[in-house]
Amino acid sequence: MNPRWLKTLKEYVEALLVAVVLALIIRAFVVQAFKIPTGSMLETLQIGDQLLVSKFHYGLKMPFSDRILVDVYEPQHGDIVVFEYPFDEKLDSSRPTLKDVDFVKRIVGVPGDTVEIRAKEVYVNGKHVTGPYVQHTMADIEPSPLPEGHPDVTVDPKTYFDHCESASAPCSAKRDWMPKITVPEGKYFCMGDNRDESFDSRFWGFVDRSAIKGKAMIIYWSWTSPTHIRWERIGRLLH
């Protein structure tokens, strides 16, 4: 092979390797793309939205682990976060496809908060929490499983959460009702904005701090098909 062509090929290979390494570093530490596959965050996030998630926002993690090396910001109320679903081999045996799957939800409760749900309405530390992002698509309200006038006590999450689906009979009321539960240290209570059609902390419990991968920042692309691009959503900041 001609030495000149050999030199050119070597330069291209080196440039490609550098680009790959830089891309891996950026994905591991700085930003990652995430595609919305379901309607649990409607109307804030549409199916087909593609997000950029800041992985550095909540701290620098050790590669290939959940250990945080440098703290930056702590997750806050209202943050839209991407995290790994807290898969349980026993409780999620009927849902093997959820293993190693990322979810996107909004933080409702941070460590130390008491969270309660009464007839679809969310209360954090006794204060009603809502916003223009909250959507209810079903007018019906499930009967409360709690006795009338039940005492205001903090429930042990281990005796309440069982990873059940909202559609299952024994757990359907969890969509609309939840007794006061205190968020443990290092944990977060997350819900979808589309409250009636979201599989979230109401059903499977808390999100561990180490499972949070980053904060959703901006929609960089959105479409329903190659011929239907939602230009008006591209570049939209998330809050």
C-alpha positions in Angstrom: 0.0 0.0 0.0 1.2 3.5 -0.8 2.7 5.1 2.3 0.8 8.3 1.7 -2.6 6.4 1.6 -1.5 4.5 4.7 -0.8 7.7 6.5 -4.2 9.2 5.4 -6.0 6.0 6.6 -4.2 6.1 9.9 -5.3 9.8 10.4 -8.9 8.9 9.6 -8.9 6.0 12.0 -7.4 8.1 14.8 -10.0 10.8 14.2 -12.8 8.3 14.3 -11.5 6.7 17.5 -11.2 10.2 19.2 -14.7 11.0 18.1 -16.0 7.7 19.5 -14.2 8.3 22.9 -15.5 11.8 23.1 -19.1 10.7 22.4 -18.8 8.0 25.1 -17.5 10.5 27.6 -20.3 13.0 26.8 -22.9 10.3 27.0 -21.5 9.0 30.3 -21.0 12.3 32.1 -22.7 15.2 30.3 -25.8 14.6 28.3 -27.9 11.6 27.0 -30.8 11.4 24.6 -34.1 9.9 25.7 -37.2 9.0 23.6 -40.7 9.2 25.1 -42.4 5.9 24.4 -45.7 6.3 26.4 -48.3 8.9 27.3 -47.7 8.9 31.1 -46.3 12.5 31.0 -49.0 14.0 28.7 -49.5 16.9 27.9 -46.0 18.0 29.0 -44.3 15.2 27.0 -45.8 13.7 23.9 -45.1 10.2 22.5 -42.3 10.7 20.0 -40.7 13.6 21.8 -36.9 13.1 22.1 -35.2 14.8 25.0 -31.7 15.8 26.0 -31.1 14.8 29.6 -28.4 16.5 31.7 -26.4 13.8 33.5 -24.2 16.3 35.2 -27.0 18.3 36.8 -27.2 16.1 39.8 -23.5 15.2 40.1 -20.7 13.4 38.5 -20.9 9.6 38.7 -18.2 7.0 38.6 -18.3 5.3 35.2 -20.3 2.0 35.1 -21.6 2.6 38.6 -24.2 4.6 40.5 -21.7 6.1 42.9 -21.7 9.9 42.9 -18.2 11.3 42.9 -19.1 15.0 42.9 -22.4 16.5 44.0 -23.8 19.4 42.0 -27.5 19.9 42.6 -30.0 17.8 44.6 -33.2 16.7 42.8 -36.0 19.2 43.6 -39.8 19.3 43.6 -41.1 19.6 40.1 -38.0 18.4 38.3 -38.6 16.0 35.4 -36.1 13.2 35.8 -35.0 10.1 34.0 -34.3 7.1 36.2 -34.0 3.3 36.1 -37.2 1.6 37.1 -36.8 -0.1 40.5 -37.2 -3.6 39.2 -37.9 -6.3 41.8 -37.3 -9.9 40.6 -40.1 -11.3 42.7 -42.7 -8.5 42.6 -42.1 -7.8 38.9 -42.0 -11.4 37.7 -44.9 -10.7 35.4 -43.2 -7.7 33.9 -39.7 -8.9 32.9 -39.5 -6.3 30.1 -39.2 -3.5 32.7 -35.8 -4.7 33.8 -33.1 -2.1 33.0 -35.8 0.2 31.6 -35.6 4.0 32.0 -38.7 5.9 33.2 -39.3 9.7 33.0 -41.5 11.2 35.7 -41.8 14.4 37.8 -40.6 14.6 41.4 -43.4 15.2 43.8 -41.8 14.3 47.1 -38.2 14.7 48.3 -36.6 13.1 51.4 -38.5 13.9 54.6 -41.7 15.0 52.8 -45.1 13.5 53.7 -47.1 12.7 50.6 -50.8 12.0 50.6 -53.4 11.6 47.9 -57.1 12.3 48.4 -59.6 11.8 45.6 -56.9 12.3 43.0 -55.5 15.5 44.7 -51.9 15.4 45.9 -50.8 16.9 49.2 -47.2 17.4 50.2 -46.6 18.3 53.9 -50.3 19.1 54.2 -50.3 21.5 51.2 -52.2 20.9 48.0 -49.8 20.5 45.2 -50.9 21.0 41.6 -49.9 22.9 38.4 -50.8 23.5 34.8 -48.9 20.4 33.9 -51.3 18.0 35.8 -53.8 16.2 33.6 -56.7 13.9 34.5 -58.3 12.0 31.7 -60.9 10.0 33.7 -63.7 11.7 35.6 -64.4 8.8 37.9 -62.9 8.5 41.3 -62.2 5.2 42.9 -63.8 4.5 46.3 -61.4 5.2 49.1 -59.9 2.1 50.6 -59.3 4.0 53.8 -61.9 4.1 56.6 -63.6 7.5 57.1 -61.9 9.6 59.7 -58.8 7.4 59.7 -56.0 8.8 61.9 -53.2 10.8 60.3 -50.4 8.4 60.6 -47.4 7.7 58.5 -47.6 4.4 56.8 -44.6 2.1 56.4 -44.0 1.9 52.7 -43.0 -1.7 53.0 -46.6 -2.6 54.0 -48.2 -0.4 51.3 -46.3 -0.6 48.0 -46.5 -3.9 46.2 -45.6 -3.0 42.6 -49.2 -3.7 41.4 -50.7 -2.3 38.2 -53.3 0.5 38.4 -55.7 -1.7 36.4 -55.7 -4.6 38.8 -58.7 -4.9 41.1 -56.9 -4.9 44.5 -54.9 -1.9 43.6 -57.1 0.3 41.5 -57.8 2.7 44.4 -54.1 3.5 44.6 -54.6 5.7 41.5 -56.8 8.1 43.5 -56.0 7.5 47.2 -52.9 7.1 49.3 -52.4 7.5 53.1 -49.7 9.8 54.4 -46.4 8.3 53.6 -43.0 9.8 54.5 -40.3 9.8 51.8 -37.2 8.1 53.3 -33.7 9.6 53.1 -32.1 9.1 49.8 -35.5 8.4 48.1 -38.0 10.3 45.9 -41.7 10.1 45.2 -42.4 10.5 41.4 -45.5 10.8 39.4 -46.5 11.2 35.8 -48.2 14.4 34.7 -51.0 12.3 33.1 -52.1 11.2 36.6 -54.8 8.7 35.6 -52.6 6.8 33.1 -49.2 6.7 34.8 -47.5 3.7 36.3 -45.5 5.5 39.0 -44.6 5.8 42.7 -48.2 5.2 43.7 -47.8 1.6 42.7 -44.2 0.6 43.0 -42.7 3.0 45.6 -39.8 5.3 45.8 -37.0 6.1 43.4 -33.5 5.7 44.8 -31.2 8.7 44.5 -28.6 6.6 42.8 -31.1 5.4 40.2 -31.7 9.0 38.9 -29.7 9.4 35.7 -30.4 13.0 35.0 -32.7 16.0 34.6 -34.7 16.3 31.4 -33.8 19.7 29.9 -35.0 20.2 26.3 -36.9 18.6 23.5 -34.5 18.4 20.6 -36.7 16.4 18.2 -40.4 15.4 18.0 -42.4 13.5 15.5 -45.2 11.0 15.1 -43.8 9.7 11.8 -41.1 10.7 9.2 -43.8 12.7 7.4 -45.2 14.4 10.5 -42.5 16.4 12.4 -43.8 18.6 15.2 -41.6 21.6 14.5 -43.3 23.7 17.2 -42.0 21.4 20.0 -38.4 21.3 18.9 -36.2 23.4 21.2 -38.9 23.6 24.0 -37.3 23.8 27.5 -38.9 21.5 30.1 -40.1 22.7 33.4 
